[in-house]
Amino acid sequence: MVSLHTRVGRTLSTEGEQMNAAALACAPSGKSWDGIDWIAVQRSVKGLQARIVKAVQDGRHNKARA
């Protein structure tokens, strides 16, 4: 199978068009980097990490992976 996408460094080339990694990982429209509520993000990440640790300790590796 031949892929139409080729990876070149941090640039993704698609049939003559180029997109950099920043364009692929951009925030939803209307959001800027400075407009992100980083305290809420950190709280969310900490909660997810705790859920992953608990799932692994309980032997529920599929739940941790999900």
C-alpha positions as a Markdown table, in Angstrom:
| # | Residue | x | y | z |
|---|---|---|---|---|
| 1 | Met | 0.0 | 0.0 | 0.0 |
| 2 | Val | 1.4 | 3.4 | -0.9 |
| 3 | Ser | 0.7 | 6.3 | 1.4 |
| 4 | Leu | -0.1 | 9.8 | 0.0 |
| 5 | His | 1.5 | 11.3 | 3.1 |
| 6 | Thr | 5.3 | 11.4 | 3.5 |
| 7 | Arg | 7.0 | 12.5 | 6.7 |
| 8 | Val | 9.9 | 14.9 | 6.2 |
| 9 | Gly | 11.5 | 16.1 | 9.5 |
| 10 | Arg | 8.7 | 17.9 | 11.3 |
| 11 | Thr | 6.8 | 18.7 | 8.1 |
| 12 | Leu | 4.0 | 16.6 | 6.6 |
| 13 | Ser | 3.9 | 16.7 | 2.8 |
| 14 | Thr | 0.6 | 15.8 | 1.1 |
| 15 | Glu | 0.5 | 15.8 | -2.6 |
| 16 | Gly | 2.4 | 19.0 | -3.0 |
| 17 | Glu | 0.9 | 20.7 | 0.1 |
| 18 | Gln | 3.0 | 21.2 | 3.2 |
| 19 | Met | 1.7 | 21.6 | 6.8 |
| 20 | Asn | 4.0 | 22.0 | 9.7 |
| 21 | Ala | 3.5 | 20.4 | 13.1 |
| 22 | Ala | 2.1 | 23.6 | 14.6 |
| 23 | Ala | -0.7 | 23.7 | 12.0 |
| 24 | Leu | -1.6 | 20.1 | 12.7 |
| 25 | Ala | -1.8 | 20.6 | 16.5 |
| 26 | Cys | -3.5 | 23.9 | 16.6 |
| 27 | Ala | -6.1 | 24.8 | 19.2 |
| 28 | Pro | -9.8 | 25.2 | 18.3 |
| 29 | Ser | -10.7 | 28.4 | 16.7 |
| 30 | Gly | -11.1 | 31.3 | 19.1 |
| 31 | Lys | -8.5 | 30.0 | 21.5 |
| 32 | Ser | -5.0 | 31.4 | 21.8 |
| 33 | Trp | -2.0 | 29.9 | 23.7 |
| 34 | Asp | -2.3 | 32.6 | 26.3 |
| 35 | Gly | -6.0 | 32.1 | 26.7 |
| 36 | Ile | -5.8 | 28.6 | 28.0 |
| 37 | Asp | -6.7 | 28.1 | 31.6 |
| 38 | Trp | -3.5 | 26.3 | 32.6 |
| 39 | Ile | -4.5 | 25.6 | 36.2 |
| 40 | Ala | -7.6 | 23.7 | 35.0 |
| 41 | Val | -5.4 | 21.8 | 32.5 |
| 42 | Gln | -3.0 | 20.8 | 35.2 |
| 43 | Arg | -5.9 | 19.8 | 37.5 |
| 44 | Ser | -7.3 | 17.6 | 34.7 |
| 45 | Val | -3.9 | 16.0 | 33.9 |
| 46 | Lys | -3.3 | 15.2 | 37.6 |
| 47 | Gly | -6.7 | 13.6 | 37.8 |
| 48 | Leu | -6.1 | 11.5 | 34.7 |
| 49 | Gln | -2.7 | 10.4 | 36.1 |
| 50 | Ala | -4.3 | 9.3 | 39.3 |
| 51 | Arg | -6.9 | 7.3 | 37.5 |
| 52 | Ile | -4.1 | 5.6 | 35.4 |
| 53 | Val | -2.1 | 4.8 | 38.5 |
| 54 | Lys | -5.2 | 3.3 | 40.3 |
| 55 | Ala | -6.1 | 1.2 | 37.2 |
| 56 | Val | -2.6 | -0.2 | 37.0 |
| 57 | Gln | -2.5 | -1.0 | 40.7 |
| 58 | Asp | -5.8 | -2.8 | 40.3 |
| 59 | Gly | -4.4 | -4.8 | 37.4 |
| 60 | Arg | -6.8 | -3.1 | 34.9 |
| 61 | His | -4.2 | -2.4 | 32.2 |
| 62 | Asn | -6.8 | -2.1 | 29.4 |
| 63 | Lys | -8.6 | 0.7 | 31.4 |
| 64 | Ala | -5.2 | 2.4 | 32.0 |
| 65 | Arg | -4.4 | 2.2 | 28.3 |
| 66 | Ala | -7.8 | 3.6 | 27.4 |
